[in-house]
């Protein structure tokens, strides 16, 4: 299975910096893990059902202010959702 890693800005290897990793942990659940430290017990982590993944991602983006004008309601009405 593959992981999806999301960063706020362009990556310059080998220093990737903090990123959000989204992983399938079962047939029904996804894990959202914000990796900003090497200490696993200090990393922000949430496990959600697949059908709650889009909303969890939008909440994460709002909490970290990755986009200045994120309008979650308009994104929830997006035709691909």
For each residue, the residues with C-beta under 8 A, 3 or more apart:
1: 23 24
2:
3: 21 22 23
4: 21 22 23
5: 19 20 21 22
6: 19 20 21 22
7: 10 11 16 17 18 19 20
8: 18 64 66
9: 17
10: 7
11: 7 16 17
12: 15
13: 16
14:
15: 12
16: 7 11 13 19
17: 7 9 11
18: 7 8 34 35 36
19: 5 6 7 16 34 35
20: 5 6 7 32 33 34 35 60
21: 3 4 5 6 31 32 33 34 35
22: 3 4 5 6 30 31 32 33 53 57
23: 1 3 4 30 31 33
24: 1 27 29 30 31
25: 29 30 31 47
26: 29
27: 24
28: 49 50
29: 24 25 26 47 48 49 50
30: 22 23 24 25 47 48 49 50 53 56
31: 21 22 23 24 25 45 46 47
32: 20 21 22 45 46 47 48 53 56 57 60
33: 20 21 22 23 43 44 45
34: 18 19 20 21 43 44 45 60 64
35: 18 19 20 21 43
36: 18 43 44
37: 42 43
38:
39: 42 43
40: 43
41:
42: 37 39
43: 33 34 35 36 37 39 40
44: 33 34 36
45: 31 32 33 34
46: 31 32 56
47: 25 29 30 31 32
48: 29 30 32 52 53 56
49: 28 29 30 52 53
50: 28 29 30 53
51:
52: 48 49 55 56
53: 22 30 32 48 49 50 56 57
54: 57 58 76 81
55: 52 58 59 76
56: 30 32 46 48 52 53 59 60
57: 22 32 53 54 60 61
58: 54 55 61 62 70 72 75 76
59: 55 56 62 63 72
60: 20 32 34 56 57 63 64
61: 57 58 64 66 67 70
62: 58 59 65 70 72
63: 59 60
64: 8 34 60 61
65: 62 68
66: 8 61 70
67: 61 70
68: 65
69:
70: 58 61 62 66 67 75
71: 74 75
72: 58 59 62 75 76
73: 76 77
74: 71 77 78
75: 58 70 71 72 78 81
76: 54 55 58 72 73 81
77: 73 74 81
78: 74 75 81
79:
80:
81: 54 75 76 77 78
